[in-house]
């Protein structure tokens, strides 16, 4: 077994270096208040098990790009343009990093993710 990090760990590090600052749980209320979007991509089973994220819109991961692309006719009405702050949330903050990168490629220049995901937000509520 190699001492080198797994390929996915290298990819995550590279993507995180390119993203705007990752949001923390304490940032979400301000982001929402300023017109930003918080997008919960957790599967329904995790949302049922752990609860909903207040203020977030729920978008299945397999629909994310179509629903948030500002140039797509199928985008969410909450998407206001390519400069809007968008914070993608998954369960622990890994898949959301890759999703935010995908949104960046679509021109959502302020797309980022929630550091630690829903679990970090939940822990911060305690």
MDTraj code that builds the backbone (N, CA, C; nanometers):
import mdtraj as md
import numpy as np

residues = "UNK UNK UNK UNK UNK UNK UNK UNK UNK UNK UNK UNK UNK UNK UNK UNK UNK UNK UNK UNK UNK UNK UNK UNK UNK UNK UNK UNK UNK UNK UNK UNK UNK UNK UNK UNK UNK UNK UNK UNK UNK UNK UNK UNK UNK UNK UNK UNK UNK UNK UNK UNK UNK UNK UNK UNK UNK UNK UNK UNK UNK UNK UNK UNK UNK UNK UNK UNK UNK UNK UNK UNK UNK UNK UNK UNK UNK UNK UNK UNK UNK UNK UNK UNK UNK UNK UNK UNK UNK UNK UNK UNK UNK UNK UNK UNK UNK UNK UNK UNK UNK UNK UNK UNK UNK UNK UNK UNK UNK UNK UNK UNK UNK UNK UNK UNK UNK UNK UNK UNK UNK UNK UNK UNK UNK UNK".split()
xyz = np.array([
    [0.0840, -0.1178, 0.0000],
    [0.0000, 0.0000, 0.0000],
    [0.0887, 0.1245, 0.0000],
    [0.0514, 0.2207, -0.0792],
    [0.1304, 0.3424, -0.0949],
    [0.1038, 0.4408, 0.0180],
    [0.2067, 0.5220, 0.0467],
    [0.1908, 0.6281, 0.1460],
    [0.1288, 0.7534, 0.0847],
    [0.1103, 0.7534, -0.0473],
    [0.0520, 0.8682, -0.1140],
    [-0.0980, 0.8721, -0.0868],
    [-0.1539, 0.9935, -0.0828],
    [-0.2993, 1.0030, -0.0624],
    [-0.3746, 0.9410, -0.1795],
    [-0.4962, 0.8982, -0.1529],
    [-0.5808, 0.8444, -0.2589],
    [-0.6054, 0.9523, -0.3635],
    [-0.6311, 0.9103, -0.4849],
    [-0.6546, 1.0050, -0.5942],
    [-0.7679, 1.1010, -0.5602],
    [-0.8746, 1.0514, -0.4996],
    [-0.9873, 1.1400, -0.4681],
    [-0.9467, 1.2466, -0.3669],
    [-0.8588, 1.2129, -0.2746],
    [-0.8119, 1.3128, -0.1786],
    [-0.7324, 1.4229, -0.2481],
    [-0.6536, 1.3859, -0.3465],
    [-0.5782, 1.4854, -0.4238],
    [-0.6750, 1.5748, -0.5021],
    [-0.7764, 1.5127, -0.5626],
    [-0.8748, 1.5896, -0.6388],
    [-0.9476, 1.6870, -0.5472],
    [-0.9905, 1.6413, -0.4302],
    [-1.0591, 1.7297, -0.3354],
    [-0.9704, 1.8475, -0.2963],
    [-0.8443, 1.8221, -0.2691],
    [-0.7520, 1.9304, -0.2341],
    [-0.7393, 2.0312, -0.3481],
    [-0.7278, 1.9831, -0.4711],
    [-0.7150, 2.0714, -0.5871],
    [-0.8397, 2.1568, -0.6055],
    [-0.9563, 2.0932, -0.5941],
    [-1.0818, 2.1665, -0.6124],
    [-1.0983, 2.2706, -0.5018],
    [-1.0728, 2.2317, -0.3787],
    [-1.0899, 2.3253, -0.2665],
    [-0.9964, 2.4445, -0.2771],
    [-0.8815, 2.4251, -0.3382],
    [-0.7881, 2.5366, -0.3575],
    [-0.8423, 2.6372, -0.4590],
    [-0.9292, 2.5921, -0.5495],
    [-0.9857, 2.6806, -0.6522],
    [-1.1168, 2.7462, -0.6096],
    [-1.1886, 2.6848, -0.5178],
    [-1.3185, 2.7386, -0.4769],
    [-1.3019, 2.8642, -0.3937],
    [-1.4053, 2.9509, -0.3971],
    [-1.4050, 3.0599, -0.2988],
    [-1.4047, 2.9974, -0.1590],
    [-1.3798, 3.0772, -0.0599],
    [-1.3760, 3.0256, 0.0774],
    [-1.4961, 2.9369, 0.1047],
    [-1.4703, 2.8202, 0.1598],
    [-1.5797, 2.7300, 0.1958],
    [-1.6598, 2.7926, 0.3092],
    [-1.7894, 2.7791, 0.3029],
    [-1.8755, 2.8341, 0.4071],
    [-1.8683, 2.7459, 0.5315],
    [-1.8855, 2.8087, 0.6452],
    [-1.8987, 2.7363, 0.7707],
    [-2.0433, 2.7410, 0.8150],
    [-2.0811, 2.6562, 0.9095],
    [-2.2195, 2.6552, 0.9564],
    [-2.2694, 2.7925, 1.0013],
    [-2.1848, 2.8726, 1.0636],
    [-2.2254, 3.0046, 1.1127],
    [-2.2493, 3.1045, 1.0000],
    [-2.2037, 3.0747, 0.8788],
    [-2.2189, 3.1661, 0.7652],
    [-2.3541, 3.1558, 0.6958],
    [-2.4256, 3.0474, 0.7164],
    [-2.5427, 3.0198, 0.6338],
    [-2.6539, 3.1235, 0.6474],
    [-2.6840, 3.1670, 0.7678],
    [-2.7914, 3.2650, 0.7854],
    [-2.7608, 3.3938, 0.7096],
    [-2.6380, 3.4405, 0.7181],
    [-2.5991, 3.5632, 0.6479],
    [-2.6047, 3.5448, 0.4963],
    [-2.5618, 3.4303, 0.4492],
    [-2.5659, 3.4017, 0.3052],
    [-2.7100, 3.4032, 0.2558],
    [-2.7990, 3.3380, 0.3295],
    [-2.9404, 3.3375, 0.2915],
    [-2.9989, 3.4780, 0.2960],
    [-2.9659, 3.5538, 0.4004],
    [-3.0198, 3.6897, 0.4158],
    [-2.9738, 3.7828, 0.3040],
    [-2.8569, 3.7554, 0.2468],
    [-2.8039, 3.8410, 0.1413],
    [-2.8453, 3.7961, 0.0012],
    [-2.9354, 3.6983, -0.0074],
    [-2.9822, 3.6528, -0.1380],
    [-2.9095, 3.5338, -0.1941],
    [-2.8188, 3.4773, -0.1145],
    [-2.7500, 3.3567, -0.1582],
    [-2.8404, 3.2354, -0.1491],
    [-2.7946, 3.1282, -0.2083],
    [-2.8678, 3.0023, -0.2061],
    [-2.7897, 2.8987, -0.1281],
    [-2.8596, 2.8241, -0.0456],
    [-2.8032, 2.7061, 0.0191],
    [-2.8774, 2.5887, -0.0420],
    [-2.8027, 2.4958, -0.1010],
    [-2.8613, 2.3864, -0.1765],
    [-2.8246, 2.2540, -0.1100],
    [-2.9253, 2.1853, -0.0601],
    [-2.9082, 2.0570, 0.0079],
    [-2.9201, 1.9460, -0.0954],
    [-2.8109, 1.8741, -0.1174],
    [-2.8104, 1.7655, -0.2156],
    [-2.8147, 1.6277, -0.1501],
    [-2.8359, 1.6233, -0.0189],
    [-2.8407, 1.4931, 0.0490],
    [-2.9579, 1.4099, -0.0020],
    [-2.9377, 1.2794, -0.0122],
    [-3.0479, 1.1919, -0.0526],
    [-3.1620, 1.1970, 0.0497],
    [-3.2802, 1.1660, 0.0037],
    [-3.3985, 1.1738, 0.0884],
    [-3.3826, 1.0926, 0.2172],
    [-3.3180, 0.9772, 0.2111],
    [-3.2997, 0.8955, 0.3308],
    [-3.2224, 0.9668, 0.4401],
    [-3.1210, 1.0428, 0.4015],
    [-3.0442, 1.1190, 0.5007],
    [-3.1241, 1.2374, 0.5535],
    [-3.2033, 1.2997, 0.4675],
    [-3.2865, 1.4107, 0.5148],
    [-3.3939, 1.3615, 0.6110],
    [-3.4491, 1.2438, 0.5850],
    [-3.5480, 1.1861, 0.6759],
    [-3.4810, 1.1490, 0.8080],
    [-3.3636, 1.0874, 0.7995],
    [-3.2931, 1.0429, 0.9199],
    [-3.2474, 1.1587, 1.0069],
    [-3.1883, 1.2616, 0.9427],
    [-3.1217, 1.3681, 1.0186],
    [-3.1962, 1.5005, 1.0218],
    [-3.2939, 1.5178, 0.9368],
    [-3.3700, 1.6416, 0.9354],
    [-3.3324, 1.7323, 0.8202],
    [-3.4118, 1.8358, 0.8070],
    [-3.3942, 1.9322, 0.6989],
    [-3.2999, 2.0442, 0.7424],
    [-3.2454, 2.1124, 0.6452],
    [-3.1596, 2.2276, 0.6688],
    [-3.2429, 2.3530, 0.6454],
    [-3.2728, 2.4299, 0.7503],
    [-3.3608, 2.5462, 0.7352],
    [-3.3116, 2.6441, 0.6287],
    [-3.4030, 2.6838, 0.5413],
    [-3.3715, 2.7821, 0.4386],
    [-3.3120, 2.7251, 0.3110],
    [-3.2723, 2.5991, 0.3152],
    [-3.2093, 2.5383, 0.1973],
    [-3.3141, 2.4930, 0.0968],
    [-3.2765, 2.4997, -0.0304],
    [-3.3566, 2.4353, -0.1337],
    [-3.2977, 2.2965, -0.1545],
    [-3.3838, 2.2010, -0.1780],
    [-3.3403, 2.0627, -0.1978],
    [-3.3343, 2.0353, -0.3472],
    [-3.2190, 1.9884, -0.3917],
    [-3.2005, 1.9522, -0.5316],
    [-3.1248, 1.8201, -0.5348],
    [-3.1829, 1.7214, -0.6012],
    [-3.1123, 1.5949, -0.6167],
    [-2.9809, 1.6190, -0.6886],
    [-2.8785, 1.5502, -0.6464],
    [-2.7457, 1.5703, -0.7054],
    [-2.7462, 1.5494, -0.8561],
    [-2.8247, 1.4544, -0.9034],
    [-2.8247, 1.4268, -1.0477],
    [-2.8973, 1.5341, -1.1288],
    [-2.9606, 1.6311, -1.0624],
    [-3.0273, 1.7416, -1.1322],
    [-2.9590, 1.8767, -1.1071],
    [-2.8566, 1.8773, -1.0251],
    [-2.7983, 2.0020, -0.9771],
    [-2.7593, 2.0984, -1.0878],
    [-2.6845, 2.0520, -1.1859],
    [-2.6346, 2.1412, -1.2906],
    [-2.7491, 2.2029, -1.3702],
    [-2.8513, 2.1277, -1.4013],
    [-2.9640, 2.1801, -1.4784],
    [-3.0463, 2.2795, -1.3977],
    [-3.0571, 2.2551, -1.2679],
    [-3.1408, 2.3395, -1.1830],
    [-3.0697, 2.4675, -1.1388],
    [-2.9348, 2.4708, -1.1473],
    [-2.8619, 2.5897, -1.1035],
    [-2.7881, 2.6630, -1.2147],
    [-2.7846, 2.6090, -1.3337],
    [-2.7205, 2.6778, -1.4461],
    [-2.8014, 2.8035, -1.4776],
    [-2.7426, 2.9225, -1.4605],
    [-2.8189, 3.0453, -1.4830],
    [-2.8656, 3.0629, -1.6274],
    [-2.8073, 2.9883, -1.7209],
    [-2.8476, 2.9997, -1.8607],
    [-2.9474, 2.8922, -1.9028],
    [-2.9852, 2.8040, -1.8119],
    [-3.0725, 2.6907, -1.8444],
    [-3.2195, 2.7270, -1.8208],
    [-3.3056, 2.6951, -1.9150],
    [-3.4476, 2.7252, -1.8953],
    [-3.5106, 2.6449, -1.7805],
    [-3.4460, 2.5378, -1.7365],
    [-3.4982, 2.4545, -1.6282],
    [-3.4412, 2.4910, -1.4918],
    [-3.3729, 2.6056, -1.4830],
    [-3.3128, 2.6451, -1.3556],
    [-3.4215, 2.6777, -1.2529],
    [-3.3827, 2.6725, -1.1282],
    [-3.4728, 2.7115, -1.0196],
    [-3.5028, 2.8605, -1.0289],
    [-3.6230, 2.9024, -0.9906],
    [-3.6522, 3.0455, -0.9920],
    [-3.5666, 3.1232, -0.8928],
    [-3.5121, 3.0570, -0.7929],
    [-3.4265, 3.1229, -0.6940],
    [-3.2886, 3.1593, -0.7480],
    [-3.2513, 3.1033, -0.8622],
    [-3.1209, 3.1328, -0.9222],
    [-3.1297, 3.2681, -0.9918],
    [-3.0519, 3.3629, -0.9420],
    [-3.0612, 3.4999, -0.9924],
    [-2.9524, 3.5377, -1.0914],
    [-2.8475, 3.4597, -1.1008],
    [-2.7420, 3.4915, -1.1963],
    [-2.6102, 3.4293, -1.1571],
    [-2.5117, 3.4439, -1.2428],
    [-2.3841, 3.3751, -1.2225],
    [-2.3023, 3.4260, -1.1039],
    [-2.3350, 3.5419, -1.0507],
    [-2.2586, 3.5941, -0.9367],
    [-2.3212, 3.5608, -0.8014],
    [-2.4369, 3.5006, -0.8026],
    [-2.5056, 3.4658, -0.6788],
    [-2.4204, 3.3686, -0.5964],
    [-2.4179, 3.3900, -0.4676],
    [-2.3485, 3.2953, -0.3792],
    [-2.4330, 3.1701, -0.3682],
    [-2.3708, 3.0566, -0.3923],
    [-2.4374, 2.9277, -0.3815],
    [-2.3507, 2.8389, -0.2937],
    [-2.4112, 2.7834, -0.1889],
    [-2.3418, 2.6914, -0.0997],
    [-2.4074, 2.5549, -0.1141],
    [-2.3323, 2.4590, -0.1642],
    [-2.3821, 2.3228, -0.1807],
    [-2.3545, 2.2463, -0.0517],
    [-2.4539, 2.1693, -0.0080],
    [-2.4430, 2.0940, 0.1159],
    [-2.4686, 1.9462, 0.0873],
    [-2.3766, 1.8615, 0.1327],
    [-2.3993, 1.7174, 0.1335],
    [-2.3925, 1.6735, 0.2801],
    [-2.3744, 1.5477, 0.3060],
    [-2.3774, 1.5022, 0.4445],
    [-2.2524, 1.5424, 0.5228],
    [-2.1333, 1.5240, 0.4634],
    [-2.0102, 1.5507, 0.5384],
    [-1.9129, 1.6447, 0.4686],
    [-1.9489, 1.6995, 0.3537],
    [-1.8648, 1.7996, 0.2895],
    [-1.7638, 1.7461, 0.1903],
    [-1.7891, 1.6305, 0.1338],
    [-1.6996, 1.5772, 0.0313],
    [-1.7643, 1.5871, -0.1073],
    [-1.8792, 1.5235, -0.1236],
    [-1.9491, 1.5288, -0.2524],
    [-1.9864, 1.6721, -0.2879],
    [-2.0129, 1.7546, -0.1872],
    [-2.0494, 1.8936, -0.2136],
    [-1.9339, 1.9730, -0.2737],
    [-1.8117, 1.9374, -0.2400],
    [-1.6955, 2.0030, -0.3000],
    [-1.6944, 1.9789, -0.4503],
    [-1.7160, 1.8546, -0.4901],
    [-1.7165, 1.8209, -0.6325],
    [-1.8344, 1.8858, -0.7032],
    [-1.9494, 1.8937, -0.6356],
    [-2.0670, 1.9581, -0.6942],
    [-2.0431, 2.1080, -0.7127],
    [-1.9820, 2.1721, -0.6146],
    [-1.9523, 2.3150, -0.6267],
    [-1.8568, 2.3403, -0.7430],
    [-1.7611, 2.2518, -0.7621],
    [-1.6689, 2.2643, -0.8750],
    [-1.7451, 2.2567, -1.0067],
    [-1.8407, 2.1677, -1.0138],
    [-1.9208, 2.1544, -1.1349],
    [-1.9992, 2.2828, -1.1617],
    [-2.0547, 2.3436, -1.0567],
    [-2.1265, 2.4704, -1.0732],
    [-2.0320, 2.5821, -1.1157],
    [-1.9109, 2.5817, -1.0636],
    [-1.8112, 2.6805, -1.1066],
    [-1.7869, 2.6686, -1.2573],
    [-1.7788, 2.5466, -1.3060],
    [-1.7559, 2.5245, -1.4493],
    [-1.8710, 2.5762, -1.5347],
    [-1.9900, 2.5826, -1.4752],
    [-2.1066, 2.6364, -1.5462],
    [-2.1131, 2.7884, -1.5397],
    [-2.0186, 2.8492, -1.4681],
    [-2.0153, 2.9947, -1.4599],
    [-2.0678, 3.0524, -1.3301],
    [-2.1055, 2.9688, -1.2350],
    [-2.1502, 3.0174, -1.1041],
    [-2.0240, 3.0498, -1.0230],
    [-1.9730, 3.1710, -1.0402],
    [-1.8405, 3.2074, -0.9909],
    [-1.8295, 3.2073, -0.8383],
    [-1.9406, 3.2165, -0.7688],
    [-1.9388, 3.2169, -0.6219],
    [-1.9935, 3.0883, -0.5622],
    [-1.9928, 2.9814, -0.6402],
    [-2.0357, 2.8517, -0.5882],
    [-1.9260, 2.7947, -0.4993],
    [-1.9658, 2.7453, -0.3851],
    [-1.8744, 2.6814, -0.2911],
    [-1.9533, 2.5745, -0.2158],
    [-1.8971, 2.5230, -0.1088],
    [-1.9699, 2.4232, -0.0328],
    [-1.9567, 2.4482, 0.1161],
    [-2.0313, 2.3714, 0.1931],
    [-2.0310, 2.3835, 0.3378],
    [-1.9244, 2.2914, 0.3949],
    [-1.8246, 2.3498, 0.4568],
    [-1.7151, 2.2741, 0.5174],
    [-1.7721, 2.1820, 0.6257],
    [-1.7585, 2.0525, 0.6065],
    [-1.8099, 1.9547, 0.7021],
    [-1.9530, 1.9123, 0.6760],
    [-2.0174, 1.9760, 0.5797],
    [-2.1513, 1.9357, 0.5389],
    [-2.2576, 1.9520, 0.6467],
    [-2.3685, 1.8826, 0.6257],
    [-2.4816, 1.8906, 0.7178],
    [-2.4401, 1.8497, 0.8581],
    [-2.3521, 1.7514, 0.8691],
    [-2.3119, 1.7040, 1.0023],
    [-2.2415, 1.8146, 1.0805],
    [-2.1636, 1.8986, 1.0136],
    [-2.0987, 2.0113, 1.0815],
    [-2.2034, 2.1144, 1.1241],
    [-2.3029, 2.1383, 1.0374],
    [-2.4096, 2.2317, 1.0728],
    [-2.4856, 2.1789, 1.1945],
    [-2.5187, 2.0504, 1.1915],
    [-2.5935, 1.9898, 1.3023],
    [-2.5152, 1.9977, 1.4320],
    [-2.3856, 1.9698, 1.4286],
    [-2.3008, 1.9771, 1.5480],
    [-2.2956, 2.1197, 1.6018],
    [-2.2976, 2.2188, 1.5129],
    [-2.2912, 2.3582, 1.5544],
    [-2.4203, 2.4034, 1.6227],
    [-2.5294, 2.3303, 1.6003],
    [-2.6567, 2.3653, 1.6628],
    [-2.6652, 2.3186, 1.8066],
    [-2.5753, 2.2322, 1.8454],
    [-2.5783, 2.1769, 1.9827],
    [-2.5245, 2.2730, 2.0855],
])
top = md.Topology()
chain = top.add_chain()
for i, resn in enumerate(residues, 1):
    res = top.add_residue(resn, chain, resSeq=i)
    for name in ("N", "CA", "C"):
        top.add_atom(name, md.element.get_by_symbol(name[0]), res)
traj = md.Trajectory(xyz[None], top)
